[in-house]
Amino acid sequence: MSDENCVRPDAPTSDHPDCDGEWSCCRRPDPDSLRTFVLLSGFQRDLLFVVAGLAETDPSGSDIKSALDRDYVRDASHGTLYRGLGHLHEEGYLRKHPVDGRTDSYHLTDEAEAGLRSYLQWARNRLAGDRGGAAICPAGGDER
């Protein structure tokens, strides 16, 4: 991506060709969404990213475990997985729906989606060295 595609993070999303209006690359993180989201453990945040990636499949705990086993750096035990999912449900980041007598499916709440968006933007800002106004070009161009 060339630097002409980089914009200031406070610019409207329509000014940046890579913005989709959902997982915006041009906005500042929402401090309210970020404030409680950052109190989650790294594993809990990672679980939310996995659930987000499986959203179209109506993921069960075992689907989430399979994705973690395939993609994650460390093995997550069933106990760790279900404690994490339970905590995220209690905190209002996941909705749990019974599939049958033993299986639940998990879905992100609006609060979780907002938290993920804000967390991603916060991380982009940090990686770009943003200290209050530096340009962000997450696709790899130069800052202005």
N, C-alpha and C positions, 0 to 999 in steps of 0.2 A: 504494500500500500504506500503510495507516495504521500509526502507531507501536505499536499493540498487537500487531502481528505481528512486531515486531523483538524479538530475544532476544539474550542474551549469547552470544558465540561458543563458550563452553565448555559450553553447555546441550546436553542430548541432542537429536538431530536430530528426534525425534518432536514436540518442542515448537514447531517452526517449520513453518508450513503449506507453505512452498515447498521444503522439503528432500525429496530423493528417495532419500537413503541412498547414492547414488553420487557425484554432483557436489555434495557437501554444501555448504550455505551457512552452516553453523553450527559448523564445527569449526576448530580451529587447524591450520595446515599441519603436515605431518609433517616434522620437521627432517631426518631421514635422507633422505627422498625429495627434499626441496628442495635439500639441500646440494650434490649433484653436478649436479642439473638446472639450477641457475642458472649453471653454468659453460658451458652451451651458448651459442652465439651467438643473437641475437634471431631471425635467419633460420632457424636450426635448430629453435628452439622453435616458430616459425610453421609450419614444415614438419610438425611433430608435430600441431599443431592442424588443419592441412589433412588429414592422413592420418586423424585422428580423425573429422573431418566426412565423410570418404569411406568410412569403415569398412564400411558395408553394401554397397559396390560392388566390393570386391576391387580397390582402385586400383593401376594401373600407374604408372610414372614419368610417362608422357604424360598420364594422368588427373590426376595431381598438378600437372603443368605447366599443364594447361588451367585447373584451379581457381585456381592462382596468377595466371595471365594474366587471368582474369576478375575476381578479387577483390583482388589485391595492389597495393600502391601503386607498386612498381617492377617492371620486367621482370626476371625471373630467367632467366639464360642456361641452356642445357642443362648446361653444365659446372658452373655453380654449383649447380644443382639436384641433379645426380647426385653431386657431391662431398659435398653436405649429406646426401643420403640414405645414401651410403656411410659417412660418419662416424657417423651415427645408428645404422646397422646394426652397425658395429664397436664402438660404445659400449654396445650392448645395448638400445637404445630401439626399434629396428625389427626385425621378422622379415621376411625376404625369401623369397618362394616363386616358383620358376620357373613361368611360364605356358606359354612355348614357348622355342625356342632363343634368342630375343633379348629377351624380355619377362619382367620380374619383377613380382610384386605385393608390396605393402608393408602391414604390419600392425603396430600398436602392441604392444609387450610389456607385461607387467604393470608393470614398472618405469617405462615411459613413462606409462602411465595414472596411476600413483601420483604421478609427477612433475608431470603436468598438473594433477591435483587440488590438489596442494600449492601449485603455482605460482599457480593461480587463487585459492586461499584467501589466500595471501600478498598478492596484488595487491588483493583485496577489503579485507583488513585495512588495507593502506596507504591505499587510497582513502577508507576510513572514518575514517582518522586514529587507528587502533587502536595504542595504545602499551602494551598489556597489560591489556585488560579492557573497553575501550569497546564498546558495543553495535554490532552490524553489521546493517544492513538493506540488502542488496544490491539489493532491488527499489525502493528510493527513499524509504522512510519516514524519520522522524526517529530520531536516536540517543537512547537513554535514558541 
